[in-house]
Amino acid sequence: MAVALSGLPCVPHFDTVGEPATLAQRWARWEQEFKLYVAASGVKNKEQKRALLLHLAGPGVRDIFHTYSEEERGNTDEFDKALTLLSDHFKQKKNVPMARQTFLATVPQPGETINNFITHLKALVEDCEYGEEKDNQVRDRIIVHITDKNLKSKLYREENLTLSKLIEVISACHDKEALILVAGTQVNYAGKSSKGRSSYHNSSNVSNKNFLMFSMQ
């Protein structure tokens, strides 16, 4: 791992190519990491902070930055102006519908536990702008993939099943098999199973009908 100022691990370059649907959201997270790095490193000089921003962001971000005019980029000591320019650029790339489709199409890996899948979905839902319904969307996706009839029945009997309550019920469950969402195979939305793969699978078999149905939940 690269080490920079004050022995701190370096912030990785920002990926301007991968996952275009979540470009704005990924930039927001990268910006937070960068600000933490700068604060921890003790750099105060604005010219140095601006240089660090462009250096750590990587060649892809620098190429984008230099497509703007000198007036828009500002002077070498205008750190805030440079950061705002880049933030505004990536905000325009936000694609909420695609982020939601990615969230709704994500299915658990073979042998994955409910808790692990919750963690993955909670990361994805941050990009979807569901507002106050965010936790409910995660809750509903989890219930869809629970195959143990007793556990699912117990969840349905809860009068006000929030995501927090669902996690509480799962934590109290001692049946390890019930906590596995997919045992050895992977379920897609057509109700069929396929051989396990090594990473999360966004099912390509999701029809427009299913996507609209899930969006209205």
Backbone as CSV, one residue per row, in Angstrom:
resi,resn,N_x,N_y,N_z,CA_x,CA_y,CA_z,C_x,C_y,C_z
1,MET,0.846,-1.197,0.000,0.000,0.000,0.000,0.877,1.241,0.000
2,ALA,0.539,2.215,-0.859,1.329,3.441,-0.932,1.179,4.247,0.348
3,VAL,2.317,4.836,0.771,2.308,5.654,1.977,2.777,7.049,1.619
4,ALA,2.076,8.068,2.132,2.413,9.439,1.784,2.711,10.248,3.030
5,LEU,2.165,11.465,3.114,2.443,12.394,4.192,2.215,11.780,5.566
6,SER,3.136,12.062,6.479,3.023,11.636,7.872,2.834,10.130,8.029
7,GLY,3.259,9.367,7.020,3.122,7.916,7.089,1.710,7.416,6.881
8,LEU,0.815,8.275,6.411,-0.583,7.882,6.209,-0.743,7.101,4.907
9,PRO,-1.589,6.072,4.906,-1.885,5.375,3.644,-2.476,6.352,2.639
10,CYS,-2.018,6.261,1.411,-2.453,7.193,0.367,-3.907,6.926,-0.043
11,VAL,-4.622,7.975,-0.393,-5.971,7.837,-0.946,-5.843,7.334,-2.381
12,PRO,-6.533,6.268,-2.758,-6.407,5.747,-4.127,-6.967,6.726,-5.156
13,HIS,-6.457,6.639,-6.374,-6.966,7.479,-7.458,-8.470,7.236,-7.651
14,PHE,-9.155,8.289,-8.069,-10.587,8.162,-8.329,-10.809,7.536,-9.696
15,ASP,-11.691,6.545,-9.747,-12.011,5.834,-10.990,-13.079,6.609,-11.749
16,THR,-12.686,7.238,-12.840,-13.634,8.040,-13.630,-14.356,7.209,-14.684
17,VAL,-14.010,5.919,-14.775,-14.557,5.069,-15.838,-15.587,4.080,-15.314
18,GLY,-15.266,3.368,-14.240,-16.138,2.303,-13.741,-17.446,2.796,-13.158
19,GLU,-18.467,1.970,-13.249,-19.790,2.223,-12.684,-20.294,3.649,-12.959
20,PRO,-20.567,3.973,-14.221,-21.023,5.328,-14.555,-22.316,5.737,-13.864
21,ALA,-23.147,4.754,-13.503,-24.421,5.077,-12.850,-24.221,5.684,-11.470
22,THR,-23.098,5.387,-10.846,-22.863,5.867,-9.479,-21.656,6.797,-9.405
23,LEU,-21.330,7.435,-10.510,-20.157,8.301,-10.562,-20.233,9.417,-9.531
24,ALA,-21.366,10.086,-9.446,-21.521,11.208,-8.501,-21.421,10.735,-7.063
25,GLN,-22.040,9.623,-6.765,-22.015,9.096,-5.408,-20.613,8.632,-5.020
26,ARG,-19.909,7.998,-5.972,-18.551,7.550,-5.688,-17.604,8.729,-5.490
27,TRP,-17.820,9.797,-6.256,-16.999,10.990,-6.062,-17.240,11.585,-4.674
28,ALA,-18.484,11.622,-4.236,-18.791,12.170,-2.904,-18.061,11.391,-1.828
29,ARG,-18.007,10.068,-1.973,-17.292,9.242,-0.995,-15.782,9.458,-1.084
30,TRP,-15.287,9.580,-2.318,-13.846,9.823,-2.488,-13.472,11.174,-1.874
31,GLU,-14.305,12.168,-2.088,-14.047,13.507,-1.537,-13.970,13.470,-0.007
32,GLN,-14.844,12.685,0.616,-14.797,12.547,2.070,-13.488,11.923,2.522
33,GLU,-13.044,10.875,1.805,-11.776,10.231,2.138,-10.609,11.207,1.964
34,PHE,-10.658,11.992,0.908,-9.589,12.968,0.658,-9.525,14.013,1.765
35,LYS,-10.687,14.515,2.175,-10.726,15.532,3.230,-10.188,14.976,4.547
36,LEU,-10.505,13.713,4.839,-9.964,13.074,6.040,-8.442,12.966,5.957
37,TYR,-7.963,12.604,4.779,-6.520,12.477,4.574,-5.822,13.820,4.795
38,VAL,-6.373,14.881,4.215,-5.774,16.210,4.350,-5.786,16.654,5.807
39,ALA,-6.912,16.440,6.489,-7.015,16.830,7.893,-6.006,16.066,8.750
40,ALA,-5.883,14.763,8.506,-4.965,13.942,9.294,-3.504,14.265,8.995
41,SER,-3.232,14.700,7.758,-1.845,14.995,7.371,-1.370,16.343,7.905
42,GLY,-2.329,17.203,8.272,-1.962,18.496,8.833,-1.634,19.560,7.805
43,VAL,-1.905,19.306,6.532,-1.631,20.291,5.481,-2.644,21.435,5.585
44,LYS,-2.144,22.650,5.674,-3.011,23.826,5.813,-2.941,24.739,4.590
45,ASN,-1.778,24.792,3.959,-1.558,25.681,2.821,-2.477,25.311,1.658
46,LYS,-3.220,26.279,1.152,-4.214,26.004,0.114,-3.587,25.575,-1.208
47,GLU,-2.418,26.109,-1.503,-1.756,25.705,-2.742,-1.327,24.241,-2.662
48,GLN,-0.837,23.829,-1.507,-0.470,22.425,-1.314,-1.701,21.521,-1.344
49,LYS,-2.796,21.982,-0.737,-4.023,21.194,-0.730,-4.557,20.999,-2.147
50,ARG,-4.459,22.044,-2.959,-4.919,21.955,-4.349,-4.051,20.976,-5.134
51,ALA,-2.744,21.037,-4.901,-1.826,20.118,-5.576,-2.094,18.673,-5.145
52,LEU,-2.354,18.487,-3.847,-2.676,17.148,-3.348,-3.960,16.625,-3.977
53,LEU,-4.953,17.486,-4.083,-6.231,17.103,-4.680,-6.033,16.555,-6.082
54,LEU,-5.330,17.300,-6.908,-5.140,16.897,-8.303,-4.211,15.695,-8.425
55,HIS,-3.238,15.608,-7.531,-2.313,14.475,-7.569,-3.004,13.179,-7.143
56,LEU,-3.688,13.223,-5.999,-4.313,12.018,-5.473,-5.533,11.595,-6.277
57,ALA,-6.241,12.552,-6.864,-7.428,12.206,-7.655,-7.061,11.374,-8.877
58,GLY,-5.860,11.576,-9.397,-5.386,10.731,-10.480,-5.472,11.371,-11.857
59,PRO,-4.866,10.730,-12.857,-4.802,11.297,-14.215,-6.161,11.503,-14.874
60,GLY,-7.112,10.615,-14.577,-8.437,10.770,-15.178,-9.112,12.054,-14.735
61,VAL,-9.009,12.354,-13.448,-9.611,13.583,-12.913,-8.845,14.802,-13.418
62,ARG,-7.533,14.705,-13.493,-6.740,15.833,-14.004,-7.098,16.146,-15.448
63,ASP,-7.320,15.100,-16.249,-7.725,15.326,-17.644,-9.049,16.083,-17.705
64,ILE,-9.982,15.696,-16.856,-11.283,16.385,-16.805,-11.094,17.823,-16.342
65,PHE,-10.292,18.006,-15.308,-10.056,19.331,-14.742,-9.514,20.299,-15.790
66,HIS,-8.603,19.815,-16.631,-7.954,20.692,-17.617,-8.801,20.918,-18.862
67,THR,-9.981,20.318,-18.935,-10.895,20.665,-20.025,-11.602,21.982,-19.747
68,TYR,-11.536,22.458,-18.500,-12.148,23.726,-18.134,-11.159,24.869,-18.354
69,SER,-11.687,26.051,-18.492,-10.839,27.220,-18.749,-10.018,27.585,-17.516
70,GLU,-8.971,28.385,-17.721,-8.133,28.819,-16.603,-8.948,29.593,-15.577
71,GLU,-9.882,30.381,-16.058,-10.735,31.157,-15.136,-11.582,30.235,-14.272
72,GLU,-12.128,29.184,-14.880,-12.946,28.227,-14.130,-12.102,27.424,-13.140
73,ARG,-10.876,27.086,-13.533,-9.999,26.294,-12.662,-9.452,27.125,-11.504
74,GLY,-9.262,28.418,-11.728,-8.745,29.286,-10.678,-7.229,29.250,-10.582
75,ASN,-6.693,30.032,-9.686,-5.251,30.095,-9.469,-4.768,28.881,-8.690
76,THR,-3.467,28.720,-8.615,-2.881,27.553,-7.962,-3.147,27.518,-6.460
77,ASP,-3.512,28.661,-5.887,-3.798,28.694,-4.443,-5.295,28.674,-4.135
78,GLU,-6.128,28.464,-5.167,-7.583,28.441,-4.978,-8.054,26.977,-4.865
79,PHE,-7.801,26.407,-3.715,-8.171,25.009,-3.465,-9.679,24.801,-3.508
80,ASP,-10.428,25.644,-2.793,-11.883,25.473,-2.709,-12.540,25.560,-4.086
81,LYS,-12.030,26.448,-4.923,-12.600,26.620,-6.259,-12.378,25.361,-7.101
82,ALA,-11.195,24.784,-6.993,-10.888,23.565,-7.751,-11.752,22.401,-7.288
83,LEU,-11.894,22.262,-5.966,-12.694,21.166,-5.426,-14.168,21.319,-5.809
84,THR,-14.676,22.542,-5.748,-16.077,22.791,-6.121,-16.306,22.507,-7.595
85,LEU,-15.343,22.875,-8.437,-15.453,22.629,-9.876,-15.592,21.140,-10.162
86,LEU,-14.752,20.345,-9.526,-14.807,18.896,-9.741,-16.083,18.289,-9.168
87,SER,-16.477,18.741,-7.991,-17.704,18.220,-7.376,-18.919,18.516,-8.249
88,ASP,-18.997,19.720,-8.775,-20.113,20.095,-9.655,-20.096,19.270,-10.938
89,HIS,-18.900,19.005,-11.433,-18.776,18.204,-12.663,-19.357,16.801,-12.460
90,PHE,-18.975,16.162,-11.369,-19.418,14.781,-11.149,-20.874,14.701,-10.701
91,LYS,-21.376,15.730,-10.052,-22.786,15.744,-9.652,-23.693,15.665,-10.875
92,GLN,-23.248,16.244,-11.978,-24.053,16.235,-13.196,-24.155,14.844,-13.810
93,LYS,-23.293,13.925,-13.364,-23.268,12.572,-13.927,-24.137,11.586,-13.153
94,LYS,-24.885,12.081,-12.196,-25.685,11.200,-11.345,-26.795,10.518,-12.146
95,ASN,-26.965,9.224,-11.929,-27.976,8.453,-12.649,-28.760,7.606,-11.643
96,VAL,-29.770,8.219,-11.045,-30.545,7.549,-10.001,-31.321,6.347,-10.535
97,PRO,-31.993,6.443,-11.703,-32.724,5.267,-12.202,-31.835,4.040,-12.373
98,MET,-30.616,4.234,-12.894,-29.724,3.098,-13.080,-29.230,2.561,-11.733
99,ALA,-28.992,3.477,-10.789,-28.565,3.042,-9.452,-29.658,2.204,-8.794
100,ARG,-30.911,2.598,-8.986,-32.031,1.831,-8.423,-32.163,0.466,-9.094
101,GLN,-31.952,0.439,-10.407,-32.054,-0.841,-11.098,-30.955,-1.794,-10.624
102,THR,-29.759,-1.252,-10.395,-28.666,-2.066,-9.871,-29.026,-2.622,-8.499
103,PHE,-29.603,-1.770,-7.660,-30.016,-2.189,-6.318,-31.063,-3.294,-6.382
104,LEU,-32.076,-3.098,-7.212,-33.183,-4.051,-7.300,-32.773,-5.359,-7.965
105,ALA,-31.761,-5.327,-8.818,-31.346,-6.531,-9.544,-30.298,-7.338,-8.805
106,THR,-29.794,-6.823,-7.679,-28.739,-7.516,-6.956,-29.295,-8.685,-6.151
107,VAL,-28.672,-9.831,-6.293,-29.089,-11.041,-5.588,-27.916,-11.567,-4.756
108,PRO,-28.197,-12.354,-3.725,-27.126,-12.865,-2.862,-26.250,-13.910,-3.543
109,GLN,-25.028,-14.014,-3.044,-24.115,-15.054,-3.517,-24.476,-16.391,-2.867
110,PRO,-24.042,-17.475,-3.465,-24.250,-18.786,-2.828,-23.602,-18.823,-1.455
111,GLY,-24.359,-19.265,-0.469,-23.844,-19.383,0.886,-23.795,-18.087,1.657
112,GLU,-24.318,-17.023,1.094,-24.242,-15.726,1.781,-25.257,-15.637,2.917
113,THR,-24.843,-15.016,4.016,-25.744,-14.834,5.158,-26.597,-13.591,4.969
114,ILE,-27.678,-13.533,5.721,-28.573,-12.384,5.662,-27.846,-11.109,6.065
115,ASN,-27.056,-11.176,7.137,-26.352,-9.981,7.610,-25.392,-9.419,6.569
116,ASN,-24.680,-10.298,5.875,-23.757,-9.835,4.836,-24.502,-9.167,3.685
117,PHE,-25.634,-9.759,3.312,-26.414,-9.205,2.205,-27.021,-7.860,2.594
118,ILE,-27.425,-7.725,3.843,-27.938,-6.440,4.325,-26.870,-5.364,4.179
119,THR,-25.643,-5.680,4.569,-24.542,-4.722,4.466,-24.330,-4.287,3.021
120,HIS,-24.384,-5.242,2.111,-24.187,-4.927,0.687,-25.320,-4.050,0.160
121,LEU,-26.557,-4.393,0.493,-27.699,-3.614,0.014,-27.715,-2.201,0.597
122,LYS,-27.304,-2.070,1.849,-27.279,-0.747,2.482,-26.274,0.168,1.798
123,ALA,-25.208,-0.398,1.285,-24.238,0.405,0.529,-24.822,0.838,-0.810
124,LEU,-25.523,-0.074,-1.483,-26.116,0.236,-2.788,-27.261,1.238,-2.686
125,VAL,-28.082,1.123,-1.648,-29.282,1.956,-1.538,-28.935,3.424,-1.292
126,GLU,-27.717,3.695,-0.827,-27.296,5.076,-0.591,-27.309,5.894,-1.880
127,ASP,-27.181,5.225,-3.012,-27.127,5.910,-4.297,-28.502,6.082,-4.949
128,CYS,-29.559,5.585,-4.293,-30.867,5.477,-4.945,-31.840,6.615,-4.639
129,GLU,-31.528,7.443,-3.672,-32.388,8.574,-3.303,-33.822,8.141,-2.975
130,TYR,-33.957,7.121,-2.149,-35.278,6.679,-1.707,-35.800,7.505,-0.530
131,GLY,-34.950,8.354,0.018,-35.387,9.187,1.135,-35.730,8.370,2.360
132,GLU,-36.883,8.659,2.963,-37.303,7.962,4.183,-37.641,6.494,3.937
133,GLU,-37.811,6.103,2.684,-38.139,4.717,2.354,-36.896,3.851,2.177
134,LYS,-35.729,4.424,2.380,-34.470,3.701,2.137,-34.400,2.384,2.899
135,ASP,-34.638,2.428,4.199,-34.557,1.206,5.013,-35.633,0.201,4.632
136,ASN,-36.815,0.697,4.277,-37.904,-0.205,3.883,-37.563,-0.951,2.593
137,GLN,-36.869,-0.262,1.684,-36.462,-0.910,0.440,-35.485,-2.052,0.719
138,VAL,-34.546,-1.819,1.618,-33.589,-2.865,1.990,-34.325,-4.016,2.666
139,ARG,-35.215,-3.688,3.586,-36.004,-4.715,4.288,-36.742,-5.611,3.293
140,ASP,-37.402,-5.004,2.316,-38.191,-5.770,1.360,-37.329,-6.675,0.492
141,ARG,-36.147,-6.177,0.091,-35.266,-7.000,-0.730,-34.737,-8.201,0.066
142,ILE,-34.495,-7.997,1.356,-34.021,-9.101,2.196,-35.102,-10.171,2.312
143,ILE,-36.332,-9.754,2.599,-37.428,-10.708,2.767,-37.649,-11.535,1.499
144,VAL,-37.500,-10.907,0.338,-37.669,-11.618,-0.925,-36.758,-12.831,-1.006
145,HIS,-35.553,-12.713,-0.463,-34.555,-13.772,-0.632,-34.444,-14.730,0.558
146,ILE,-35.219,-14.519,1.600,-35.227,-15.472,2.716,-36.038,-16.699,2.304
147,THR,-35.411,-17.859,2.376,-36.069,-19.090,1.933,-36.606,-19.942,3.081
148,ASP,-36.117,-19.692,4.286,-36.591,-20.480,5.428,-38.015,-20.051,5.800
149,LYS,-38.959,-20.973,5.723,-40.369,-20.645,5.938,-40.653,-20.178,7.356
150,ASN,-40.019,-20.804,8.341,-40.260,-20.417,9.736,-39.770,-19.002,10.023
151,LEU,-38.587,-18.682,9.528,-38.039,-17.341,9.751,-38.872,-16.296,9.032
152,LYS,-39.252,-16.583,7.799,-40.056,-15.623,7.048,-41.412,-15.423,7.712
153,SER,-42.006,-16.499,8.214,-43.290,-16.412,8.902,-43.174,-15.556,10.166
154,LYS,-42.084,-15.721,10.887,-41.864,-14.933,12.102,-41.756,-13.453,11.782
155,LEU,-41.088,-13.131,10.686,-40.954,-11.732,10.280,-42.309,-11.140,9.887
156,TYR,-43.100,-11.927,9.186,-44.417,-11.449,8.760,-45.364,-11.222,9.939
157,ARG,-45.140,-11.918,11.042,-46.005,-11.751,12.202,-45.713,-10.465,12.984
158,GLU,-44.588,-9.833,12.701,-44.252,-8.575,13.370,-45.200,-7.466,12.887
159,GLU,-45.806,-6.746,13.829,-46.773,-5.706,13.460,-46.122,-4.538,12.730
160,ASN,-44.955,-4.131,13.182,-44.272,-3.015,12.547,-42.842,-3.448,12.249
161,LEU,-42.680,-4.135,11.122,-41.383,-4.712,10.791,-40.493,-3.682,10.099
162,THR,-39.696,-2.990,10.877,-38.700,-2.078,10.332,-37.444,-2.871,10.004
163,LEU,-36.502,-2.237,9.335,-35.241,-2.902,9.055,-34.509,-3.223,10.357
164,SER,-34.567,-2.314,11.310,-33.921,-2.543,12.606,-34.525,-3.747,13.311
165,LYS,-35.860,-3.879,13.243,-36.525,-5.008,13.873,-36.169,-6.309,13.162
166,LEU,-36.078,-6.250,11.829,-35.698,-7.429,11.067,-34.310,-7.913,11.493
167,ILE,-33.378,-6.984,11.636,-32.020,-7.330,12.065,-32.036,-7.916,13.475
168,GLU,-32.910,-7.367,14.334,-33.037,-7.871,15.707,-33.541,-9.311,15.712
169,VAL,-34.536,-9.601,14.893,-35.086,-10.964,14.811,-34.030,-11.928,14.275
170,ILE,-33.309,-11.499,13.271,-32.265,-12.337,12.671,-31.154,-12.616,13.675
171,SER,-30.793,-11.610,14.452,-29.722,-11.766,15.444,-30.102,-12.775,16.525
172,ALA,-31.418,-12.882,16.797,-31.893,-13.810,17.831,-32.110,-15.224,17.293
173,CYS,-31.967,-15.396,15.979,-32.183,-16.709,15.363,-30.921,-17.549,15.501
174,HIS,-31.055,-18.762,16.030,-29.905,-19.641,16.249,-29.797,-20.755,15.200
175,ASP,-30.724,-20.738,14.253,-30.687,-21.733,13.177,-29.787,-21.184,12.056
176,LYS,-28.558,-21.654,11.998,-27.589,-21.126,11.035,-28.028,-21.329,9.592
177,GLU,-28.687,-22.440,9.326,-29.135,-22.709,7.954,-30.208,-21.720,7.515
178,ALA,-31.031,-21.288,8.466,-32.088,-20.327,8.136,-31.511,-18.970,7.757
179,LEU,-30.298,-18.690,8.220,-29.667,-17.398,7.967,-28.892,-17.360,6.662
180,ILE,-28.841,-18.516,5.969,-28.193,-18.575,4.659,-29.244,-18.316,3.593
181,LEU,-28.997,-17.337,2.747,-30.001,-16.974,1.745,-30.028,-17.938,0.564
182,VAL,-28.867,-18.312,0.090,-28.798,-19.225,-1.051,-27.763,-20.295,-0.740
183,ALA,-28.190,-21.528,-0.650,-27.285,-22.615,-0.272,-26.744,-23.336,-1.493
184,GLY,-25.548,-22.959,-1.925,-24.871,-23.677,-2.998,-25.292,-23.315,-4.400
185,THR,-26.438,-22.649,-4.558,-26.886,-22.199,-5.868,-27.314,-20.756,-5.752
186,GLN,-27.579,-20.150,-6.889,-27.952,-18.745,-6.888,-29.309,-18.573,-7.541
187,VAL,-30.195,-17.851,-6.895,-31.555,-17.682,-7.386,-31.645,-16.421,-8.222
188,ASN,-32.288,-16.538,-9.378,-32.538,-15.319,-10.153,-34.023,-15.012,-10.115
189,TYR,-34.432,-13.927,-10.760,-35.814,-13.470,-10.619,-36.810,-14.299,-11.415
190,ALA,-36.300,-15.210,-12.250,-37.214,-16.082,-12.982,-37.589,-17.292,-12.150
191,GLY,-37.035,-17.350,-10.912,-37.375,-18.457,-10.032,-36.522,-19.681,-10.276
192,LYS,-35.480,-19.550,-11.128,-34.592,-20.652,-11.424,-33.313,-20.466,-10.633
193,SER,-32.457,-21.464,-10.654,-31.172,-21.362,-9.969,-30.050,-21.601,-10.951
194,SER,-28.883,-21.058,-10.655,-27.717,-21.249,-11.492,-26.542,-21.569,-10.599
195,LYS,-25.478,-22.035,-11.187,-24.300,-22.375,-10.417,-23.723,-21.123,-9.783
196,GLY,-23.153,-21.278,-8.581,-22.618,-20.139,-7.848,-21.511,-19.444,-8.606
197,ARG,-21.459,-18.134,-8.485,-20.399,-17.336,-9.071,-19.619,-16.689,-7.958
198,SER,-18.470,-16.102,-8.290,-17.546,-15.617,-7.272,-17.861,-14.218,-6.791
199,SER,-18.830,-13.529,-7.415,-19.127,-12.155,-6.999,-20.622,-11.907,-7.057
200,TYR,-21.038,-10.736,-6.545,-22.456,-10.397,-6.587,-22.933,-10.404,-8.020
201,HIS,-24.172,-10.875,-8.202,-24.699,-11.019,-9.547,-25.912,-10.123,-9.717
202,ASN,-25.819,-9.218,-10.688,-26.966,-8.403,-11.056,-27.656,-9.114,-12.196
203,SER,-28.753,-9.775,-11.883,-29.389,-10.674,-12.836,-29.743,-9.967,-14.130
204,SER,-29.296,-10.544,-15.248,-29.624,-9.991,-16.559,-30.995,-10.455,-17.014
205,ASN,-31.637,-11.293,-16.214,-32.956,-11.813,-16.585,-34.101,-10.987,-16.019
206,VAL,-33.793,-9.844,-15.424,-34.856,-9.022,-14.852,-35.624,-8.369,-15.979
207,SER,-36.874,-8.649,-16.081,-37.692,-8.067,-17.134,-38.146,-6.676,-16.736
208,ASN,-38.589,-5.909,-17.743,-39.107,-4.572,-17.451,-40.290,-4.643,-16.514
209,LYS,-41.080,-5.698,-16.657,-42.260,-5.850,-15.798,-41.836,-5.989,-14.345
210,ASN,-40.831,-6.855,-14.091,-40.364,-7.047,-12.715,-39.732,-5.787,-12.170
211,PHE,-38.973,-5.088,-12.998,-38.311,-3.865,-12.536,-39.330,-2.831,-12.105
212,LEU,-40.396,-2.658,-12.907,-41.440,-1.691,-12.549,-42.161,-2.118,-11.287
213,MET,-42.400,-3.421,-11.146,-43.101,-3.911,-9.964,-42.308,-3.623,-8.719
214,PHE,-40.981,-3.900,-8.746,-40.158,-3.664,-7.569,-40.028,-2.184,-7.289
215,SER,-40.001,-1.354,-8.329,-39.868,0.086,-8.127,-41.048,0.675,-7.402
216,MET,-42.200,0.019,-7.535,-43.420,0.547,-6.922,-43.622,0.047,-5.508
217,GLN,-42.696,-0.815,-5.030,-42.862,-1.332,-3.658,-42.657,-0.253,-2.634
